[in-house]
């Protein structure tokens, strides 16, 4: 109203400015603390968390929240990194309420689908609910929404029984904007991953549904693997830069090979590129979706030809955070290719004034929180990431972050193993040093701390664990909750 506007206009600017800063600093103080030695990346982590907060809307204090993907409504796939970064930074209440949105909008038949016919959302939301449980062990929330989670699993089971009558054992549908309703590997990988996470949750809670869900998930995985291997055998091989030839996979079982090879004459261009089905919405999700392990031969060949032939700087040409190549570099402990992709994407994708992200490289759809959350989760994985019973610390950080006078601090960040604190000191008097602690009962069995020398040197003495020179990592095999590692250099 005019009256309220006039009252607000009478307030001193300096007072309002200080109140504004205090509010947002208070929001950051309520989250886990991350301090990084590269100013822009450090600022983008803090700004990014607040950008996600700004774009997650709803009524408080306990009602569902819409974790919007920029200007778009919540999407199961695109809201997932937003929700999981909230978990990583200790904002589990926002994560839970953001998941409640998908429970509240679930259809009567159990399907979860909020945006433009994206049939992939049901599996993606179940996966994200499973990830939330890994972080929080929030049994009360699981009990509250268990009927909805099971209804979603029932929907996927019936869908698979219906579409899999052709012998494939797979579902068909659309994963994003392109109207490609096929037996997509990405769609099935998310479906399997969601079902597998729900089996894991029900097993942890001792629920009778666990056995049935695990059997369904395992059978689905076998079907996807068989379909992938069959397609692998008939899809063309492509040349690589080292003179070898590599087998390929199509994005869906109906295709004879990668769409980019143009074996079936068609008109296709989407999101500013021709590579979307093969590099973005791609069979790489077979690896991310745990259908194939990161070290399996198919995974290595798949990621190699995608990275070499369909990317620049290991980065896809459209919405690169949809691609899972960088996640694979992390899983296999490859800091060079990871950092190539990390900096290529962020330098071209993020706005240099606001630090928020565009949806596309060609500057369409500003302030896109899915892409920003993709960057934030990559940063989180670079700093700490779980792998089985092992917690990897600083696995792919730039070695320049450990130059003299620099420091990395993680305080109360959250993981599958509960709260984590980690501090690494830059080179000082010929020493690199780090301290890691995990509070609570869910601590990892093993902790691996990578401390790369800024001058690429090898230590003459290591204390605190077993040193692996190939990865510049100190491994603490029987982690007791706290460890201090020191590398000394002559």
MIVEX-84964 format. One record per residue (C-alpha): residue in three letters; y negated, z negated, x; residue number from 1. Coordinates in nm, 3 decimals. Last residue first. Layout:
REC, ALA, Y, Z, X, NUM
...
***
This chain:
REC, UNK, 3.230, -0.213, 6.278, 490
REC, UNK, 3.275, -0.238, 5.904, 489
REC, UNK, 3.380, -0.540, 5.698, 488
REC, UNK, 3.500, -0.520, 5.340, 487
REC, UNK, 3.491, -0.840, 5.133, 486
REC, UNK, 3.664, -0.912, 4.802, 485
REC, UNK, 3.607, -1.212, 4.579, 484
REC, UNK, 3.838, -1.275, 4.285, 483
REC, UNK, 3.837, -1.470, 3.960, 482
REC, UNK, 4.075, -1.494, 3.665, 481
REC, UNK, 4.402, -1.535, 3.852, 480
REC, UNK, 4.465, -1.172, 3.935, 479
REC, UNK, 4.812, -1.116, 4.073, 478
REC, UNK, 4.787, -0.767, 4.223, 477
REC, UNK, 4.427, -0.781, 4.347, 476
REC, UNK, 4.371, -0.422, 4.459, 475
REC, UNK, 4.084, -0.331, 4.693, 474
REC, UNK, 3.984, 0.033, 4.654, 473
REC, UNK, 3.850, 0.300, 4.888, 472
REC, UNK, 4.067, 0.548, 4.692, 471
REC, UNK, 4.273, 0.689, 4.980, 470
REC, UNK, 4.216, 0.370, 5.181, 469
REC, UNK, 4.409, 0.141, 4.943, 468
REC, UNK, 4.328, -0.217, 5.049, 467
REC, UNK, 4.537, -0.510, 4.922, 466
REC, UNK, 4.329, -0.808, 4.820, 465
REC, UNK, 4.062, -1.064, 4.900, 464
REC, UNK, 3.989, -0.974, 5.261, 463
REC, UNK, 3.948, -0.639, 5.429, 462
REC, UNK, 3.884, -0.564, 5.798, 461
REC, UNK, 3.795, -0.251, 5.995, 460
REC, UNK, 3.655, -0.083, 5.688, 459
REC, UNK, 3.648, 0.298, 5.644, 458
REC, UNK, 3.321, 0.491, 5.653, 457
REC, UNK, 3.172, 0.724, 5.391, 456
REC, UNK, 2.813, 0.637, 5.484, 455
REC, UNK, 2.745, 0.463, 5.153, 454
REC, UNK, 3.079, 0.276, 5.192, 453
REC, UNK, 3.278, 0.304, 4.870, 452
REC, UNK, 3.366, -0.031, 4.709, 451
REC, UNK, 3.639, 0.026, 4.447, 450
REC, UNK, 3.772, -0.289, 4.283, 449
REC, UNK, 4.122, -0.287, 4.131, 448
REC, UNK, 4.219, -0.585, 3.914, 447
REC, UNK, 4.578, -0.664, 3.814, 446
REC, UNK, 4.738, -0.886, 3.550, 445
REC, UNK, 4.432, -0.852, 3.330, 444
REC, UNK, 4.268, -1.154, 3.162, 443
REC, UNK, 4.345, -1.220, 2.798, 442
REC, UNK, 4.326, -1.600, 2.818, 441
REC, UNK, 3.951, -1.639, 2.852, 440
REC, UNK, 3.694, -1.552, 3.116, 439
REC, UNK, 3.732, -1.263, 3.357, 438
REC, UNK, 3.570, -1.285, 3.699, 437
REC, UNK, 3.486, -1.028, 3.965, 436
REC, UNK, 3.298, -1.081, 4.293, 435
REC, UNK, 3.206, -0.797, 4.528, 434
REC, UNK, 3.116, -0.765, 4.896, 433
REC, UNK, 3.036, -0.486, 5.138, 432
REC, UNK, 2.975, -0.595, 5.496, 431
REC, UNK, 2.817, -0.451, 5.812, 430
REC, UNK, 2.524, -0.689, 5.809, 429
REC, UNK, 2.449, -0.590, 5.451, 428
REC, UNK, 2.591, -0.293, 5.260, 427
REC, UNK, 2.511, -0.321, 4.891, 426
REC, UNK, 2.625, -0.623, 4.693, 425
REC, UNK, 2.864, -0.588, 4.401, 424
REC, UNK, 2.866, -0.823, 4.102, 423
REC, UNK, 3.121, -0.834, 3.820, 422
REC, UNK, 3.151, -1.042, 3.504, 421
REC, UNK, 3.406, -0.953, 3.235, 420
REC, UNK, 3.458, -1.091, 2.883, 419
REC, UNK, 3.784, -1.013, 2.704, 418
REC, UNK, 4.079, -0.825, 2.850, 417
REC, UNK, 4.039, -0.522, 2.623, 416
REC, UNK, 3.683, -0.518, 2.757, 415
REC, UNK, 3.348, -0.679, 2.698, 414
REC, UNK, 3.048, -0.705, 2.931, 413
REC, UNK, 2.955, -1.067, 2.991, 412
REC, UNK, 2.747, -0.997, 3.300, 411
REC, UNK, 2.772, -0.674, 3.498, 410
REC, UNK, 2.552, -0.658, 3.808, 409
REC, UNK, 2.527, -0.382, 4.069, 408
REC, UNK, 2.306, -0.444, 4.373, 407
REC, UNK, 2.105, -0.244, 4.624, 406
REC, UNK, 1.934, -0.375, 4.939, 405
REC, UNK, 2.143, -0.166, 5.177, 404
REC, UNK, 2.325, 0.123, 5.009, 403
REC, UNK, 2.598, 0.046, 4.760, 402
REC, UNK, 2.466, 0.261, 4.475, 401
REC, UNK, 2.463, 0.556, 4.719, 400
REC, UNK, 2.845, 0.557, 4.696, 399
REC, UNK, 2.811, 0.690, 4.343, 398
REC, UNK, 3.032, 0.491, 4.102, 397
REC, UNK, 3.376, 0.632, 4.014, 396
REC, UNK, 3.610, 0.331, 4.006, 395
REC, UNK, 3.341, 0.063, 3.992, 394
REC, UNK, 3.597, -0.189, 3.853, 393
REC, UNK, 3.941, -0.087, 3.727, 392
REC, UNK, 4.114, -0.344, 3.506, 391
REC, UNK, 4.492, -0.317, 3.518, 390
REC, UNK, 4.748, -0.416, 3.252, 389
REC, UNK, 4.755, -0.064, 3.107, 388
REC, UNK, 4.449, 0.119, 3.235, 387
REC, UNK, 4.122, -0.053, 3.146, 386
REC, UNK, 3.781, 0.073, 3.257, 385
REC, UNK, 3.483, -0.070, 3.436, 384
REC, UNK, 3.166, 0.074, 3.589, 383
REC, UNK, 3.249, 0.444, 3.552, 382
REC, UNK, 3.405, 0.374, 3.212, 381
REC, UNK, 3.083, 0.206, 3.094, 380
REC, UNK, 2.873, 0.493, 3.225, 379
REC, UNK, 3.099, 0.742, 3.046, 378
REC, UNK, 3.062, 0.526, 2.734, 377
REC, UNK, 2.684, 0.540, 2.761, 376
REC, UNK, 2.681, 0.917, 2.813, 375
REC, UNK, 2.899, 0.969, 2.507, 374
REC, UNK, 2.679, 0.725, 2.316, 373
REC, UNK, 2.382, 0.949, 2.392, 372
REC, UNK, 2.573, 1.256, 2.276, 371
REC, UNK, 2.670, 1.084, 1.952, 370
REC, UNK, 2.318, 0.940, 1.917, 369
REC, UNK, 2.144, 1.275, 1.883, 368
REC, UNK, 1.771, 1.208, 1.927, 367
REC, UNK, 1.679, 1.576, 1.889, 366
REC, UNK, 1.865, 1.845, 1.698, 365
REC, UNK, 1.845, 2.176, 1.889, 364
REC, UNK, 1.714, 2.192, 2.245, 363
REC, UNK, 1.919, 2.478, 2.395, 362
REC, UNK, 2.136, 2.226, 2.577, 361
REC, UNK, 2.259, 2.098, 2.244, 360
REC, UNK, 2.259, 1.771, 2.052, 359
REC, UNK, 1.951, 1.648, 2.233, 358
REC, UNK, 1.965, 1.308, 2.393, 357
REC, UNK, 1.733, 1.008, 2.406, 356
REC, UNK, 1.571, 0.907, 2.735, 355
REC, UNK, 1.230, 0.917, 2.557, 354
REC, UNK, 1.029, 1.106, 2.818, 353
REC, UNK, 1.300, 1.279, 3.021, 352
REC, UNK, 1.493, 1.398, 2.716, 351
REC, UNK, 1.862, 1.390, 2.799, 350
REC, UNK, 2.085, 1.699, 2.813, 349
REC, UNK, 2.017, 1.878, 3.140, 348
REC, UNK, 2.004, 1.580, 3.374, 347
REC, UNK, 2.265, 1.389, 3.173, 346
REC, UNK, 2.523, 1.667, 3.173, 345
REC, UNK, 2.501, 1.773, 3.537, 344
REC, UNK, 2.483, 1.408, 3.646, 343
REC, UNK, 2.809, 1.304, 3.483, 342
REC, UNK, 2.989, 1.633, 3.548, 341
REC, UNK, 2.936, 1.624, 3.924, 340
REC, UNK, 2.991, 1.248, 3.917, 339
REC, UNK, 3.336, 1.295, 3.767, 338
REC, UNK, 3.425, 1.582, 4.002, 337
REC, UNK, 3.352, 1.362, 4.306, 336
REC, UNK, 3.478, 1.028, 4.166, 335
REC, UNK, 3.838, 1.147, 4.107, 334
REC, UNK, 4.043, 0.844, 4.003, 333
REC, UNK, 4.298, 1.017, 3.778, 332
REC, UNK, 4.182, 0.842, 3.464, 331
REC, UNK, 3.818, 0.895, 3.556, 330
REC, UNK, 3.861, 1.268, 3.614, 329
REC, UNK, 4.040, 1.278, 3.277, 328
REC, UNK, 3.745, 1.119, 3.095, 327
REC, UNK, 3.527, 1.382, 3.258, 326
REC, UNK, 3.741, 1.663, 3.117, 325
REC, UNK, 3.734, 1.527, 2.764, 324
REC, UNK, 3.490, 1.772, 2.609, 323
REC, UNK, 3.300, 1.647, 2.306, 322
REC, UNK, 3.048, 1.496, 2.545, 321
REC, UNK, 2.963, 1.848, 2.659, 320
REC, UNK, 2.791, 1.944, 2.333, 319
REC, UNK, 2.792, 2.313, 2.432, 318
REC, UNK, 2.835, 2.477, 2.773, 317
REC, UNK, 3.097, 2.233, 2.897, 316
REC, UNK, 3.039, 2.039, 3.219, 315
REC, UNK, 3.254, 2.045, 3.534, 314
REC, UNK, 2.941, 2.165, 3.718, 313
REC, UNK, 2.966, 2.471, 3.497, 312
REC, UNK, 3.255, 2.478, 3.254, 311
REC, UNK, 3.505, 2.718, 3.098, 310
REC, UNK, 3.683, 2.871, 3.399, 309
REC, UNK, 3.709, 2.589, 3.653, 308
REC, UNK, 3.709, 2.280, 3.434, 307
REC, UNK, 3.925, 2.431, 3.161, 306
REC, UNK, 4.165, 2.575, 3.422, 305
REC, UNK, 4.210, 2.240, 3.593, 304
REC, UNK, 4.224, 2.027, 3.279, 303
REC, UNK, 4.518, 2.221, 3.141, 302
REC, UNK, 4.703, 2.242, 3.473, 301
REC, UNK, 4.676, 1.867, 3.536, 300
REC, UNK, 4.768, 1.775, 3.179, 299
REC, UNK, 5.069, 2.007, 3.174, 298
REC, UNK, 5.191, 1.862, 3.504, 297
REC, UNK, 5.179, 1.503, 3.373, 296
REC, UNK, 4.933, 1.273, 3.550, 295
REC, UNK, 4.701, 1.209, 3.255, 294
REC, UNK, 4.993, 1.133, 3.020, 293
REC, UNK, 5.058, 1.373, 2.732, 292
REC, UNK, 5.025, 1.280, 2.363, 291
REC, UNK, 4.784, 1.003, 2.465, 290
REC, UNK, 4.495, 1.137, 2.253, 289
REC, UNK, 4.280, 1.198, 2.561, 288
REC, UNK, 4.560, 1.412, 2.704, 287
REC, UNK, 4.634, 1.615, 2.390, 286
REC, UNK, 4.259, 1.612, 2.335, 285
REC, UNK, 4.236, 1.860, 2.624, 284
REC, UNK, 4.378, 2.105, 2.367, 283
REC, UNK, 4.016, 2.180, 2.281, 282
REC, UNK, 3.734, 2.109, 2.048, 281
REC, UNK, 3.500, 2.136, 2.347, 280
REC, UNK, 3.659, 2.362, 2.607, 279
REC, UNK, 3.887, 2.607, 2.423, 278
REC, UNK, 3.751, 2.591, 2.068, 277
REC, UNK, 3.383, 2.575, 2.177, 276
REC, UNK, 3.389, 2.840, 2.452, 275
REC, UNK, 3.196, 3.127, 2.293, 274
REC, UNK, 2.860, 2.952, 2.317, 273
REC, UNK, 2.539, 2.856, 2.142, 272
REC, UNK, 2.692, 2.625, 1.885, 271
REC, UNK, 2.932, 2.892, 1.762, 270
REC, UNK, 3.024, 3.247, 1.854, 269
REC, UNK, 3.319, 3.428, 1.708, 268
REC, UNK, 3.362, 3.782, 1.584, 267
REC, UNK, 3.726, 3.878, 1.595, 266
REC, UNK, 3.973, 4.089, 1.791, 265
REC, UNK, 4.291, 3.885, 1.847, 264
REC, UNK, 4.361, 3.866, 2.219, 263
REC, UNK, 3.998, 3.770, 2.280, 262
REC, UNK, 4.067, 3.564, 2.593, 261
REC, UNK, 3.809, 3.305, 2.481, 260
REC, UNK, 4.029, 3.210, 2.190, 259
REC, UNK, 4.281, 3.064, 2.431, 258
REC, UNK, 4.630, 3.199, 2.361, 257
REC, UNK, 4.847, 3.352, 2.089, 256
REC, UNK, 4.677, 3.142, 1.817, 255
REC, UNK, 4.874, 2.986, 1.530, 254
REC, UNK, 4.953, 2.672, 1.732, 253
REC, UNK, 4.592, 2.567, 1.767, 252
REC, UNK, 4.341, 2.542, 2.056, 251
REC, UNK, 4.550, 2.783, 2.265, 250
REC, UNK, 4.713, 2.656, 2.585, 249
REC, UNK, 4.706, 2.808, 2.931, 248
REC, UNK, 4.936, 2.868, 3.229, 247
REC, UNK, 4.772, 2.887, 3.574, 246
REC, UNK, 4.765, 3.159, 3.837, 245
REC, UNK, 4.699, 3.084, 4.204, 244
REC, UNK, 4.440, 3.250, 4.428, 243
REC, UNK, 4.235, 2.938, 4.495, 242
REC, UNK, 3.971, 3.043, 4.245, 241
REC, UNK, 4.208, 3.037, 3.952, 240
REC, UNK, 4.368, 3.327, 3.769, 239
REC, UNK, 4.483, 3.294, 3.406, 238
REC, UNK, 4.829, 3.277, 3.248, 237
REC, UNK, 4.879, 3.397, 2.894, 236
REC, UNK, 5.016, 3.179, 2.608, 235
REC, UNK, 5.388, 3.210, 2.528, 234
REC, UNK, 5.540, 2.916, 2.719, 233
REC, UNK, 5.239, 2.688, 2.670, 232
REC, UNK, 5.258, 2.747, 2.296, 231
REC, UNK, 5.618, 2.619, 2.291, 230
REC, UNK, 5.520, 2.327, 2.517, 229
REC, UNK, 5.232, 2.235, 2.287, 228
REC, UNK, 5.446, 2.258, 1.973, 227
REC, UNK, 5.717, 2.040, 2.131, 226
REC, UNK, 5.458, 1.784, 2.244, 225
REC, UNK, 5.301, 1.776, 1.898, 224
REC, UNK, 5.637, 1.724, 1.728, 223
REC, UNK, 5.736, 1.446, 1.969, 222
REC, UNK, 5.403, 1.274, 1.911, 221
REC, UNK, 5.449, 1.292, 1.535, 220
REC, UNK, 5.796, 1.138, 1.565, 219
REC, UNK, 5.654, 0.852, 1.772, 218
REC, UNK, 5.372, 0.792, 1.526, 217
REC, UNK, 5.604, 0.791, 1.223, 216
REC, UNK, 5.849, 0.552, 1.392, 215
REC, UNK, 5.562, 0.324, 1.498, 214
REC, UNK, 5.420, 0.321, 1.145, 213
REC, UNK, 5.756, 0.231, 0.994, 212
REC, UNK, 5.818, -0.047, 1.246, 211
REC, UNK, 5.470, -0.196, 1.205, 210
REC, UNK, 5.473, -0.209, 0.826, 209
REC, UNK, 5.647, -0.549, 0.829, 208
REC, UNK, 5.344, -0.717, 0.990, 207
REC, UNK, 5.383, -0.928, 1.302, 206
REC, UNK, 5.011, -0.930, 1.376, 205
REC, UNK, 5.046, -0.763, 1.716, 204
REC, UNK, 5.296, -0.515, 1.569, 203
REC, UNK, 5.049, -0.434, 1.290, 202
REC, UNK, 4.778, -0.361, 1.545, 201
REC, UNK, 5.004, -0.147, 1.764, 200
REC, UNK, 5.131, 0.051, 1.465, 199
REC, UNK, 4.769, 0.105, 1.363, 198
REC, UNK, 4.688, 0.228, 1.714, 197
REC, UNK, 4.979, 0.474, 1.701, 196
REC, UNK, 4.869, 0.611, 1.364, 195
REC, UNK, 4.516, 0.666, 1.490, 194
REC, UNK, 4.638, 0.832, 1.810, 193
REC, UNK, 4.880, 1.056, 1.617, 192
REC, UNK, 4.606, 1.175, 1.383, 191
REC, UNK, 4.361, 1.215, 1.672, 190
REC, UNK, 4.613, 1.428, 1.862, 189
REC, UNK, 4.692, 1.624, 1.547, 188
REC, UNK, 4.333, 1.726, 1.488, 187
REC, UNK, 4.272, 1.809, 1.855, 186
REC, UNK, 4.589, 2.019, 1.872, 185
REC, UNK, 4.480, 2.223, 1.573, 184
REC, UNK, 4.740, 2.333, 1.319, 183
REC, UNK, 4.478, 2.557, 1.157, 182
REC, UNK, 4.170, 2.535, 0.938, 181
REC, UNK, 3.915, 2.696, 1.167, 180
REC, UNK, 3.584, 2.698, 0.978, 179
REC, UNK, 3.374, 2.600, 1.280, 178
REC, UNK, 3.170, 2.283, 1.207, 177
REC, UNK, 3.416, 2.018, 1.331, 176
REC, UNK, 3.788, 1.934, 1.323, 175
REC, UNK, 3.917, 2.151, 1.037, 174
REC, UNK, 4.268, 2.132, 0.901, 173
REC, UNK, 4.639, 2.165, 0.965, 172
REC, UNK, 4.893, 1.886, 1.003, 171
REC, UNK, 5.196, 1.888, 1.232, 170
REC, UNK, 5.572, 1.845, 1.197, 169
REC, UNK, 5.604, 2.206, 1.309, 168
REC, UNK, 5.905, 2.290, 1.093, 167
REC, UNK, 5.710, 2.481, 0.832, 166
REC, UNK, 5.739, 2.173, 0.613, 165
REC, UNK, 5.488, 2.010, 0.844, 164
REC, UNK, 5.195, 2.063, 0.612, 163
REC, UNK, 5.338, 1.848, 0.331, 162
REC, UNK, 5.513, 1.583, 0.539, 161
REC, UNK, 5.207, 1.562, 0.765, 160
REC, UNK, 4.973, 1.516, 0.473, 159
REC, UNK, 5.202, 1.250, 0.326, 158
REC, UNK, 5.206, 1.057, 0.654, 157
REC, UNK, 4.830, 1.097, 0.703, 156
REC, UNK, 4.760, 0.965, 0.352, 155
REC, UNK, 4.999, 0.674, 0.404, 154
REC, UNK, 4.818, 0.586, 0.727, 153
REC, UNK, 4.488, 0.588, 0.537, 152
REC, UNK, 4.638, 0.365, 0.269, 151
REC, UNK, 4.760, 0.132, 0.542, 150
REC, UNK, 4.408, 0.100, 0.681, 149
REC, UNK, 4.268, 0.045, 0.332, 148
REC, UNK, 4.520, -0.226, 0.248, 147
REC, UNK, 4.456, -0.390, 0.588, 146
REC, UNK, 4.079, -0.416, 0.535, 145
REC, UNK, 4.056, -0.793, 0.490, 144
REC, UNK, 4.357, -0.870, 0.707, 143
REC, UNK, 4.216, -0.659, 0.989, 142
REC, UNK, 3.882, -0.837, 0.959, 141
REC, UNK, 4.045, -1.180, 0.983, 140
REC, UNK, 4.263, -1.069, 1.275, 139
REC, UNK, 3.965, -0.996, 1.495, 138
REC, UNK, 4.149, -0.957, 1.827, 137
REC, UNK, 3.804, -0.853, 1.957, 136
REC, UNK, 3.826, -0.571, 2.210, 135
REC, UNK, 4.174, -0.439, 2.126, 134
REC, UNK, 4.095, -0.486, 1.756, 133
REC, UNK, 3.787, -0.265, 1.785, 132
REC, UNK, 3.999, -0.003, 1.964, 131
REC, UNK, 4.244, -0.006, 1.674, 130
REC, UNK, 3.960, 0.041, 1.426, 129
REC, UNK, 3.839, 0.333, 1.642, 128
REC, UNK, 4.185, 0.492, 1.633, 127
REC, UNK, 4.200, 0.450, 1.254, 126
REC, UNK, 3.854, 0.608, 1.231, 125
REC, UNK, 3.960, 0.908, 1.442, 124
REC, UNK, 4.277, 0.966, 1.243, 123
REC, UNK, 4.092, 0.974, 0.911, 122
REC, UNK, 3.795, 1.171, 1.048, 121
REC, UNK, 3.977, 1.490, 1.148, 120
REC, UNK, 3.938, 1.652, 0.807, 119
REC, UNK, 3.573, 1.727, 0.883, 118
REC, UNK, 3.489, 1.887, 0.547, 117
REC, UNK, 3.114, 1.867, 0.586, 116
REC, UNK, 3.085, 1.499, 0.672, 115
REC, UNK, 3.225, 1.182, 0.521, 114
REC, UNK, 3.602, 1.215, 0.532, 113
REC, UNK, 3.840, 0.920, 0.525, 112
REC, UNK, 4.150, 1.001, 0.322, 111
REC, UNK, 4.334, 0.721, 0.145, 110
REC, UNK, 4.397, 0.900, -0.185, 109
REC, UNK, 4.114, 0.707, -0.352, 108
REC, UNK, 3.863, 0.820, -0.091, 107
REC, UNK, 3.732, 0.594, 0.183, 106
REC, UNK, 3.355, 0.542, 0.168, 105
REC, UNK, 3.368, 0.160, 0.187, 104
REC, UNK, 3.628, 0.160, 0.465, 103
REC, UNK, 3.421, 0.410, 0.663, 102
REC, UNK, 3.111, 0.193, 0.625, 101
REC, UNK, 3.313, -0.115, 0.715, 100
REC, UNK, 3.363, 0.039, 1.060, 99
REC, UNK, 2.988, 0.015, 1.115, 98
REC, UNK, 3.003, -0.346, 0.994, 97
REC, UNK, 3.266, -0.428, 1.255, 96
REC, UNK, 3.078, -0.255, 1.537, 95
REC, UNK, 2.750, -0.422, 1.444, 94
REC, UNK, 2.922, -0.762, 1.445, 93
REC, UNK, 3.092, -0.674, 1.774, 92
REC, UNK, 2.764, -0.645, 1.958, 91
REC, UNK, 2.920, -0.763, 2.284, 90
REC, UNK, 2.807, -0.472, 2.500, 89
REC, UNK, 3.148, -0.304, 2.512, 88
REC, UNK, 3.197, -0.349, 2.137, 87
REC, UNK, 2.862, -0.183, 2.065, 86
REC, UNK, 2.972, 0.092, 2.303, 85
REC, UNK, 3.286, 0.132, 2.093, 84
REC, UNK, 3.091, 0.171, 1.771, 83
REC, UNK, 2.862, 0.437, 1.917, 82
REC, UNK, 3.156, 0.611, 2.087, 81
REC, UNK, 3.335, 0.632, 1.748, 80
REC, UNK, 3.037, 0.754, 1.544, 79
REC, UNK, 3.100, 1.115, 1.648, 78
REC, UNK, 3.471, 1.127, 1.566, 77
REC, UNK, 3.462, 0.946, 1.232, 76
REC, UNK, 3.127, 1.097, 1.130, 75
REC, UNK, 2.836, 0.881, 1.015, 74
REC, UNK, 2.560, 1.082, 0.845, 73
REC, UNK, 2.367, 1.334, 1.050, 72
REC, UNK, 2.012, 1.299, 1.181, 71
REC, UNK, 2.145, 1.140, 1.500, 70
REC, UNK, 2.513, 1.058, 1.458, 69
REC, UNK, 2.455, 0.773, 1.215, 68
REC, UNK, 2.625, 0.437, 1.251, 67
REC, UNK, 2.589, 0.357, 0.880, 66
REC, UNK, 2.616, -0.018, 0.841, 65
REC, UNK, 2.829, -0.206, 0.588, 64
REC, UNK, 2.692, -0.531, 0.440, 63
REC, UNK, 2.691, -0.861, 0.627, 62
REC, UNK, 2.330, -0.949, 0.712, 61
REC, UNK, 2.184, -0.722, 0.622, 60
REC, UNK, 2.119, -0.386, 0.460, 59
REC, UNK, 2.196, -0.061, 0.632, 58
REC, UNK, 2.106, 0.164, 0.923, 57
REC, UNK, 2.239, 0.241, 1.268, 56
REC, UNK, 1.977, 0.473, 1.420, 55
REC, UNK, 1.759, 0.204, 1.571, 54
REC, UNK, 2.061, 0.021, 1.714, 53
REC, UNK, 2.190, 0.338, 1.881, 52
REC, UNK, 1.844, 0.391, 2.033, 51
REC, UNK, 1.840, 0.026, 2.145, 50
REC, UNK, 2.167, 0.067, 2.333, 49
REC, UNK, 2.038, 0.387, 2.486, 48
REC, UNK, 1.713, 0.232, 2.607, 47
REC, UNK, 1.913, -0.027, 2.799, 46
REC, UNK, 2.158, 0.222, 2.949, 45
REC, UNK, 1.882, 0.478, 3.004, 44
REC, UNK, 1.673, 0.228, 3.201, 43
REC, UNK, 1.958, 0.160, 3.442, 42
REC, UNK, 2.034, 0.533, 3.475, 41
REC, UNK, 1.667, 0.605, 3.551, 40
REC, UNK, 1.630, 0.320, 3.797, 39
REC, UNK, 1.944, 0.372, 4.004, 38
REC, UNK, 2.045, 0.025, 4.127, 37
REC, UNK, 2.219, -0.078, 3.803, 36
REC, UNK, 2.178, -0.400, 3.605, 35
REC, UNK, 2.395, -0.453, 3.298, 34
REC, UNK, 2.368, -0.764, 3.080, 33
REC, UNK, 2.581, -0.804, 2.769, 32
REC, UNK, 2.377, -0.813, 2.450, 31
REC, UNK, 2.152, -1.076, 2.290, 30
REC, UNK, 1.900, -1.038, 2.573, 29
REC, UNK, 1.866, -0.670, 2.480, 28
REC, UNK, 1.765, -0.757, 2.124, 27
REC, UNK, 1.519, -1.015, 2.256, 26
REC, UNK, 1.368, -0.753, 2.483, 25
REC, UNK, 1.322, -0.540, 2.173, 24
REC, UNK, 1.140, -0.814, 1.982, 23
REC, UNK, 0.931, -0.930, 2.278, 22
REC, UNK, 0.811, -0.576, 2.343, 21
REC, UNK, 0.700, -0.536, 1.980, 20
REC, UNK, 0.530, -0.877, 1.974, 19
REC, UNK, 0.343, -0.787, 2.293, 18
REC, UNK, 0.225, -0.457, 2.142, 17
REC, UNK, 0.121, -0.624, 1.817, 16
REC, UNK, -0.089, -0.879, 2.006, 15
REC, UNK, -0.243, -0.614, 2.229, 14
REC, UNK, -0.334, -0.401, 1.926, 13
REC, UNK, -0.524, -0.680, 1.753, 12
REC, UNK, -0.432, -0.705, 1.384, 11
REC, UNK, -0.698, -0.576, 1.142, 10
REC, UNK, -0.511, -0.252, 1.079, 9
REC, UNK, -0.214, -0.446, 0.943, 8
REC, UNK, -0.433, -0.600, 0.676, 7
REC, UNK, -0.581, -0.260, 0.589, 6
REC, UNK, -0.234, -0.107, 0.560, 5
REC, UNK, -0.122, -0.392, 0.335, 4
REC, UNK, -0.413, -0.333, 0.097, 3
REC, UNK, -0.359, 0.045, 0.104, 2
REC, UNK, 0.000, 0.000, 0.000, 1
***
